[in-house]
Amino acid sequence: MQPGSAVEAGLGAPALKIGQVAQCTGLTVKTIRFYCDQGLIEPVGRSEGGYRLFDQRIVEELELIRTLKTLDVSLPEMRQILAVRRSGRCNCSSVKGSVQSRITMIERRIAELQAMELELTQILRSWQDCGGIKPASADPQSKPNPRGRQRATTASS
């Protein structure tokens, strides 16, 4: 059997073409290629036509990648998490440290957003509605126009 053939994907399960993986996961082919290019996932081989072939485990890995992405985990962190997962060894302290770091970052961002919200609320409370008309006292160089409109004066007037 040649590498990447339809039954090579371990335990006799047929290998999946990239389009089949996309269909199983709901991801686009382009996204799956991107994850391959970034080193997050690897095909088990290529078909005779040059298509990337994946084993069944890829579906679980892509679900994990999707979850990590929603948690705003960076690509290097994803690579590390996937490597640990694939190795079969428990590296709980590393993953726990990464999660704690993420929590700290989120708490910091929440504090920044709360400060921004407070500032915007104060601006809104002190807002004076002008009704769309600029008061004459706001522009010291303007003179009343006989037609009732504002006219800016120049230095030579």
GUKE-200395 format. One record per residue (C-alpha): residue number from 1; residue in three letters; x, y, z. Coordinates in Angstrom, 1 decimal. Example, Ala and Ser with C-alpha at 12.3 -4.5 7.8 and 13.67 -1.06 7.14 Angstrom:
# GUKE-200395
i = 1; aa = ALA; x = 12.3; y = -4.5; z = 7.8
i = 2; aa = SER; x = 13.7; y = -1.1; z = 7.1
//
This chain:
# GUKE-200395
i = 1; aa = MET; x = 0.0; y = 0.0; z = 0.0
i = 2; aa = GLN; x = 1.5; y = 3.4; z = -0.9
i = 3; aa = PRO; x = 1.7; y = 6.2; z = 1.6
i = 4; aa = GLY; x = -1.5; y = 8.3; z = 1.6
i = 5; aa = SER; x = -3.6; y = 5.6; z = 0.1
i = 6; aa = ALA; x = -7.3; y = 5.5; z = 1.0
i = 7; aa = VAL; x = -6.8; y = 3.0; z = 3.9
i = 8; aa = GLU; x = -3.5; y = 4.2; z = 5.3
i = 9; aa = ALA; x = -4.9; y = 6.4; z = 8.1
i = 10; aa = GLY; x = -4.4; y = 3.9; z = 10.8
i = 11; aa = LEU; x = -6.6; y = 1.0; z = 12.0
i = 12; aa = GLY; x = -7.8; y = 0.5; z = 8.5
i = 13; aa = ALA; x = -10.0; y = 3.6; z = 8.5
i = 14; aa = PRO; x = -10.1; y = 5.3; z = 5.2
i = 15; aa = ALA; x = -8.1; y = 8.5; z = 4.9
i = 16; aa = LEU; x = -10.1; y = 11.7; z = 4.4
i = 17; aa = LYS; x = -9.5; y = 14.2; z = 1.7
i = 18; aa = ILE; x = -9.4; y = 17.8; z = 2.7
i = 19; aa = GLY; x = -12.9; y = 18.5; z = 1.4
i = 20; aa = GLN; x = -14.3; y = 15.6; z = 3.5
i = 21; aa = VAL; x = -12.5; y = 17.0; z = 6.6
i = 22; aa = ALA; x = -14.0; y = 20.4; z = 5.8
i = 23; aa = GLN; x = -17.5; y = 18.9; z = 5.5
i = 24; aa = CYS; x = -17.0; y = 17.0; z = 8.8
i = 25; aa = THR; x = -15.8; y = 20.0; z = 10.8
i = 26; aa = GLY; x = -17.7; y = 22.9; z = 9.2
i = 27; aa = LEU; x = -14.4; y = 24.6; z = 8.4
i = 28; aa = THR; x = -13.5; y = 25.8; z = 5.0
i = 29; aa = VAL; x = -10.8; y = 24.1; z = 2.9
i = 30; aa = LYS; x = -8.9; y = 27.3; z = 3.0
i = 31; aa = THR; x = -8.9; y = 27.4; z = 6.8
i = 32; aa = ILE; x = -7.7; y = 23.8; z = 7.0
i = 33; aa = ARG; x = -4.9; y = 24.6; z = 4.5
i = 34; aa = PHE; x = -3.9; y = 27.6; z = 6.7
i = 35; aa = TYR; x = -3.7; y = 25.3; z = 9.8
i = 36; aa = CYS; x = -1.5; y = 22.9; z = 7.8
i = 37; aa = ASP; x = 0.7; y = 25.8; z = 6.6
i = 38; aa = GLN; x = 1.0; y = 27.1; z = 10.2
i = 39; aa = GLY; x = 2.1; y = 23.6; z = 11.5
i = 40; aa = LEU; x = -1.0; y = 23.0; z = 13.6
i = 41; aa = ILE; x = -2.0; y = 19.9; z = 11.7
i = 42; aa = GLU; x = -0.4; y = 17.6; z = 9.3
i = 43; aa = PRO; x = -1.8; y = 15.3; z = 6.6
i = 44; aa = VAL; x = -0.9; y = 11.7; z = 6.8
i = 45; aa = GLY; x = -0.1; y = 11.7; z = 3.1
i = 46; aa = ARG; x = -1.2; y = 12.7; z = -0.4
i = 47; aa = SER; x = -3.5; y = 11.0; z = -2.8
i = 48; aa = GLU; x = -2.4; y = 10.1; z = -6.3
i = 49; aa = GLY; x = -4.0; y = 13.4; z = -7.4
i = 50; aa = GLY; x = -2.0; y = 15.4; z = -4.9
i = 51; aa = TYR; x = -4.9; y = 15.9; z = -2.4
i = 52; aa = ARG; x = -3.9; y = 16.1; z = 1.3
i = 53; aa = LEU; x = -5.1; y = 13.1; z = 3.2
i = 54; aa = PHE; x = -6.0; y = 13.0; z = 6.9
i = 55; aa = ASP; x = -6.8; y = 10.4; z = 9.4
i = 56; aa = GLN; x = -9.9; y = 10.4; z = 11.6
i = 57; aa = ARG; x = -8.1; y = 12.1; z = 14.5
i = 58; aa = ILE; x = -7.9; y = 15.3; z = 12.6
i = 59; aa = VAL; x = -11.6; y = 16.0; z = 13.2
i = 60; aa = GLU; x = -11.0; y = 16.0; z = 17.0
i = 61; aa = GLU; x = -7.9; y = 18.2; z = 16.6
i = 62; aa = LEU; x = -9.7; y = 20.7; z = 14.4
i = 63; aa = GLU; x = -12.5; y = 20.9; z = 17.0
i = 64; aa = LEU; x = -9.9; y = 21.6; z = 19.7
i = 65; aa = ILE; x = -8.3; y = 24.2; z = 17.5
i = 66; aa = ARG; x = -11.7; y = 25.8; z = 16.9
i = 67; aa = THR; x = -12.3; y = 25.9; z = 20.7
i = 68; aa = LEU; x = -8.8; y = 27.4; z = 21.4
i = 69; aa = LYS; x = -9.4; y = 30.0; z = 18.7
i = 70; aa = THR; x = -12.6; y = 31.1; z = 20.4
i = 71; aa = LEU; x = -10.6; y = 31.5; z = 23.6
i = 72; aa = ASP; x = -8.2; y = 33.8; z = 21.7
i = 73; aa = VAL; x = -5.3; y = 31.4; z = 22.1
i = 74; aa = SER; x = -2.3; y = 32.3; z = 19.9
i = 75; aa = LEU; x = -1.0; y = 30.0; z = 17.2
i = 76; aa = PRO; x = 2.2; y = 29.3; z = 19.1
i = 77; aa = GLU; x = 0.2; y = 28.3; z = 22.2
i = 78; aa = MET; x = -2.0; y = 26.1; z = 20.0
i = 79; aa = ARG; x = 1.0; y = 24.4; z = 18.6
i = 80; aa = GLN; x = 2.3; y = 23.7; z = 22.1
i = 81; aa = ILE; x = -1.1; y = 22.4; z = 23.4
i = 82; aa = LEU; x = -1.4; y = 20.1; z = 20.3
i = 83; aa = ALA; x = 2.1; y = 18.8; z = 20.7
i = 84; aa = VAL; x = 1.5; y = 17.9; z = 24.3
i = 85; aa = ARG; x = -1.8; y = 16.3; z = 23.4
i = 86; aa = ARG; x = -0.2; y = 14.2; z = 20.6
i = 87; aa = SER; x = 2.7; y = 13.1; z = 22.8
i = 88; aa = GLY; x = 0.4; y = 11.4; z = 25.2
i = 89; aa = ARG; x = 2.2; y = 12.8; z = 28.2
i = 90; aa = CYS; x = 0.5; y = 14.9; z = 30.8
i = 91; aa = ASN; x = 1.8; y = 18.4; z = 31.0
i = 92; aa = CYS; x = -0.9; y = 19.8; z = 33.2
i = 93; aa = SER; x = 1.4; y = 22.5; z = 34.8
i = 94; aa = SER; x = 2.2; y = 24.0; z = 31.5
i = 95; aa = VAL; x = -1.4; y = 24.0; z = 30.3
i = 96; aa = LYS; x = -2.6; y = 25.3; z = 33.7
i = 97; aa = GLY; x = 0.0; y = 28.1; z = 33.5
i = 98; aa = SER; x = -1.2; y = 29.1; z = 30.1
i = 99; aa = VAL; x = -4.8; y = 29.1; z = 31.2
i = 100; aa = GLN; x = -3.9; y = 31.2; z = 34.3
i = 101; aa = SER; x = -2.0; y = 33.7; z = 32.0
i = 102; aa = ARG; x = -5.0; y = 34.0; z = 29.8
i = 103; aa = ILE; x = -7.3; y = 34.6; z = 32.8
i = 104; aa = THR; x = -5.0; y = 37.4; z = 34.0
i = 105; aa = MET; x = -5.0; y = 39.0; z = 30.5
i = 106; aa = ILE; x = -8.8; y = 38.8; z = 30.3
i = 107; aa = GLU; x = -9.1; y = 40.4; z = 33.8
i = 108; aa = ARG; x = -6.8; y = 43.2; z = 32.7
i = 109; aa = ARG; x = -8.8; y = 43.8; z = 29.6
i = 110; aa = ILE; x = -12.1; y = 43.8; z = 31.5
i = 111; aa = ALA; x = -10.7; y = 46.5; z = 33.8
i = 112; aa = GLU; x = -9.6; y = 48.6; z = 30.8
i = 113; aa = LEU; x = -13.1; y = 48.2; z = 29.3
i = 114; aa = GLN; x = -14.8; y = 49.2; z = 32.5
i = 115; aa = ALA; x = -12.6; y = 52.3; z = 32.8
i = 116; aa = MET; x = -13.5; y = 53.2; z = 29.2
i = 117; aa = GLU; x = -17.2; y = 52.6; z = 30.0
i = 118; aa = LEU; x = -17.0; y = 54.9; z = 33.0
i = 119; aa = GLU; x = -15.4; y = 57.6; z = 31.0
i = 120; aa = LEU; x = -17.9; y = 57.4; z = 28.2
i = 121; aa = THR; x = -20.8; y = 57.4; z = 30.7
i = 122; aa = GLN; x = -19.4; y = 60.6; z = 32.3
i = 123; aa = ILE; x = -19.1; y = 62.3; z = 28.9
i = 124; aa = LEU; x = -22.6; y = 61.3; z = 28.1
i = 125; aa = ARG; x = -24.0; y = 62.6; z = 31.4
i = 126; aa = SER; x = -22.3; y = 66.0; z = 30.9
i = 127; aa = TRP; x = -23.5; y = 66.2; z = 27.3
i = 128; aa = GLN; x = -25.3; y = 69.4; z = 26.4
i = 129; aa = ASP; x = -27.6; y = 69.0; z = 23.4
i = 130; aa = CYS; x = -27.1; y = 71.9; z = 21.1
i = 131; aa = GLY; x = -30.0; y = 70.9; z = 18.8
i = 132; aa = GLY; x = -27.7; y = 71.0; z = 15.8
i = 133; aa = ILE; x = -27.0; y = 74.8; z = 16.0
i = 134; aa = LYS; x = -23.6; y = 76.0; z = 17.0
i = 135; aa = PRO; x = -24.0; y = 78.8; z = 19.6
i = 136; aa = ALA; x = -22.6; y = 82.2; z = 18.6
i = 137; aa = SER; x = -20.6; y = 82.3; z = 21.8
i = 138; aa = ALA; x = -18.7; y = 79.1; z = 20.8
i = 139; aa = ASP; x = -16.9; y = 80.8; z = 17.9
i = 140; aa = PRO; x = -15.3; y = 84.1; z = 19.0
i = 141; aa = GLN; x = -14.5; y = 85.2; z = 15.4
i = 142; aa = SER; x = -18.0; y = 84.9; z = 14.1
i = 143; aa = LYS; x = -20.3; y = 87.9; z = 13.5
i = 144; aa = PRO; x = -24.0; y = 87.8; z = 13.1
i = 145; aa = ASN; x = -25.2; y = 87.7; z = 9.5
i = 146; aa = PRO; x = -28.2; y = 90.0; z = 8.7
i = 147; aa = ARG; x = -29.9; y = 86.9; z = 7.2
i = 148; aa = GLY; x = -29.6; y = 85.1; z = 10.6
i = 149; aa = ARG; x = -26.7; y = 82.8; z = 9.6
i = 150; aa = GLN; x = -23.3; y = 82.7; z = 11.1
i = 151; aa = ARG; x = -20.4; y = 84.2; z = 9.1
i = 152; aa = ALA; x = -16.8; y = 83.7; z = 10.0
i = 153; aa = THR; x = -14.7; y = 86.8; z = 9.8
i = 154; aa = THR; x = -11.2; y = 86.9; z = 8.5
i = 155; aa = ALA; x = -8.2; y = 88.7; z = 9.9
i = 156; aa = SER; x = -8.6; y = 91.5; z = 7.3
i = 157; aa = SER; x = -12.3; y = 92.3; z = 8.2
//
